[in-house]
Amino acid sequence: MQALLERLDALLADNSIFTLQTLSYYGDGLVTTVQLVFLSLIIGLVLAVPLAVGRCSRHRLINWPIFAYTYVFRGTPLLVQLYLIYYGVVFVEGVQESWLWPLIKDPFVPALVAFTLNTAAYTTEIFRGAIKATPQGEIEAARAYGMSPALTLRRIVLPSAFRRALPAYGNEVIFMLHASAIASVVTLMDLTGAARFVYARFYAPFDAFLFVAAIYLCLTFATLYFFRFLEKRLLGHLKPAS
Amino acid sequence: MKKWLTFSLLSLAVAATSAQARNDDQIRIGVDVPYEPMEYRTPSGELTGFDIDLGNALCAEMNKDCEWIVQGWDGIIPGLMARKYDAIMSSMTINDKRRERVLFSEPYFTPPSAWFAPADSQLESASEASLDGLAIGVQRGTLQDNYATDMYGSVADINRYSTADDMVLDMDAERLDIVFLDYPVGQSTLLESDSGDYRVVGDMITEPKQYFGDGFGIAFRQRDRDLADEFNQALETLRDNGTYDEIRARYFDDAE
């Protein structure tokens, strides 16, 4: 161990790229990326649950607008959405005089809005599928017990839909983490932003991007293991008997 | 049969390599657009600007066939290393950091950098005290980026943009308080724009040399010494016969 640390020390001593300063850029980038992804996932999840329920409604006035929203946000690249929300909103008449401007002025909020709307659209469709897959028998049984539709939704449909949606949702979380790499186009210093900064400053693409790839890999695996743990706990009964 | 096959494959490979061998009279030059008035596109899509005109004149002087390769700024030096082109002529300032990577021609243009702010801004000059807490805009990876980051990164908020266009858009949107640019770029994108009213803050900046180097140079791979010499000679000829001044007058109204 001691020898390893000494090796590392020597390695870091004669390199001009990974100094304390650039490492602190990566550190700040890590914080920004995690904040951005975590917040957008939480808000997206909160939005997606009622939207998914509405998406399953038979009323066209409820169903269709939600479908249009998910269709647009799943059908266009996140980068385009980010550009529209960051650079485009500025051109809306009167927006610079409104109380919203201090929020929109900061790049974090437009990026958060774009990411949230995007992940909410995907999550809505994931949950819709899971809700649709509820066995009819369970609903009939609930009705036989005299449960109201709202109570059936809360006690029977949603809990089992959440479990079924878990593997697909885990993927969505990882996709979101990777998609967040575009945040640096609106000047946010996220992980990719830090890597681009180091790359541009030292003209060292491999060092800068391999290092940041390793960090993303760690984040991805952490997410993966978290969801695997959840699946084991919540979906254990669905595992094929061997 | 097998021997015959091996032989024909081998000769095919040899033929392919020799066909790929570079035509010596052709030079590919990497450039990042748009960057008025140094290099930009006309409404019909044609490349033009001071760098482009001077580059074409140099090629004509050397009797070479030139091709311009458009490449984003933050990857322009790696692109040279990867042999996507043989030279970079894209308003690149000569400095020691870059000299470690590439070989530079003699400087062919020396513009100052300057701070630009909205006309109604209260700023009188750029200093650690006056920039405290403000949002500064720079183009990622430029020497202005390095300078602003090192000098004011600890007190101000530095926003880095991939293109000067995005930065000007955010300046118009009042997301930025001040930007730091090559003076000619700021002049054409901000001072002469009709979207807003801007002015220069403080003096033109050309020091310290560690950041601002020695003016714009054409960059080559370290081993292409001969090519660099050829360019230097052509540059000297153009300076002597007045072509350089004529091209320069096309894009800049001030004399250096």
Interface residues (C-beta under 8 A of the other chain):
Chain A: Y87 V90 Q96 K105 P107 S184 V185 T187 M189 G193 R196 F197 Y199 A200 R201 Y203 P205
Chain B: D74 G75 I77 P78 R98 R101 R140 G141 D145 N146 N159 R160 Y161 S162 D166 L169 D170 D172 A173 E174 R175
